[in-house]
Amino acid sequence: MTHYEKMSKSELIELLRERDNLRSPEYELAAIVGSTNAAIIGMTLDGVITSWNKGAENIYGYFAKEVIGRNITLLSPHDRY
């Protein structure tokens, strides 16, 4: 008996849903954003940072938890803003 044959119907349905989610355009985009070396920063129209990827951490030297919720002007030189 295979592993799948031991699973309940609801477990198989959940497994198929998870597999389908991994193939979704949103998952694919998230994988690209998460694996790129480029800085990708999401923000509101007011300039409040809402998302921050690993590329941004490497380039700007701040971890996501340090900048999310703060204004993007944090990244500009103080004498220019």
BAVOTI-732987 format. One record per residue (C-alpha): residue number from 1; residue in one letter; x, y, z. Coordinates in nm, 2 decimals. Example, Ala and Ser with C-alpha at 12.3 -4.5 7.8 and 13.67 -1.06 7.14 Angstrom:
REM residues 2
   pos   code       px       py       pz
     1      a     1.23    -0.45     0.78
     2      s     1.37    -0.11     0.71
This chain:
REM residues 81
   pos   code       px       py       pz
     1      m     0.00     0.00     0.00
     2      t     0.14     0.34    -0.10
     3      h     0.15     0.65     0.12
     4      y    -0.14     0.80    -0.08
     5      e    -0.36     0.50    -0.04
     6      k    -0.33     0.53     0.34
     7      m    -0.46     0.89     0.33
     8      s    -0.82     0.99     0.39
     9      k    -1.02     1.16     0.12
    10      s    -1.00     1.49     0.30
    11      e    -0.62     1.46     0.34
    12      l    -0.58     1.39    -0.03
    13      i    -0.80     1.69    -0.12
    14      e    -0.59     1.91     0.11
    15      l    -0.27     1.78    -0.05
    16      l    -0.40     1.86    -0.40
    17      r    -0.51     2.21    -0.29
    18      e    -0.15     2.27    -0.15
    19      r     0.00     2.14    -0.48
    20      d    -0.23     2.37    -0.68
    21      n    -0.13     2.67    -0.46
    22      l     0.23     2.60    -0.53
    23      r     0.16     2.64    -0.90
    24      s    -0.04     2.96    -0.87
    25      p     0.09     3.28    -1.02
    26      e     0.10     3.44    -0.68
    27      y     0.33     3.16    -0.54
    28      e     0.55     3.19    -0.85
    29      l     0.58     3.57    -0.80
    30      a     0.65     3.53    -0.43
    31      a     0.93     3.28    -0.51
    32      i     1.09     3.52    -0.76
    33      v     1.07     3.81    -0.51
    34      g     1.21     3.59    -0.24
    35      s     1.50     3.46    -0.43
    36      t     1.62     3.76    -0.63
    37      n     1.93     3.97    -0.53
    38      a     1.75     4.28    -0.64
    39      a     1.59     4.50    -0.37
    40      i     1.21     4.48    -0.40
    41      i     1.03     4.72    -0.16
    42      g     0.65     4.75    -0.13
    43      m     0.50     5.07     0.01
    44      t     0.18     5.27     0.04
    45      l     0.12     5.58    -0.16
    46      d     0.23     5.78     0.15
    47      g     0.57     5.60     0.14
    48      v     0.52     5.36     0.43
    49      i     0.72     5.04     0.37
    50      t     0.49     4.74     0.37
    51      s     0.72     4.47     0.24
    52      w     1.10     4.42     0.21
    53      n     1.28     4.12     0.05
    54      k     1.62     3.97     0.12
    55      g     1.77     4.17    -0.17
    56      a     1.67     4.49     0.01
    57      e     1.82     4.36     0.33
    58      n     2.15     4.29     0.15
    59      i     2.16     4.62    -0.03
    60      y     2.04     4.86     0.24
    61      g     2.16     4.67     0.55
    62      y     1.82     4.67     0.73
    63      f     1.62     4.37     0.82
    64      a     1.25     4.37     0.72
    65      k     1.14     4.39     1.09
    66      e     1.34     4.71     1.12
    67      v     1.18     4.90     0.83
    68      i     0.83     4.77     0.77
    69      g     0.59     5.04     0.90
    70      r     0.85     5.31     0.86
    71      n     0.87     5.57     0.58
    72      i     1.08     5.52     0.27
    73      t     1.27     5.84     0.34
    74      l     1.46     5.63     0.59
    75      l     1.67     5.52     0.29
    76      s     1.75     5.87     0.16
    77      p     2.05     6.07     0.28
    78      h     1.95     6.31     0.56
    79      d     2.08     6.61     0.38
    80      r     1.86     6.55     0.07
    81      y     1.52     6.52     0.23
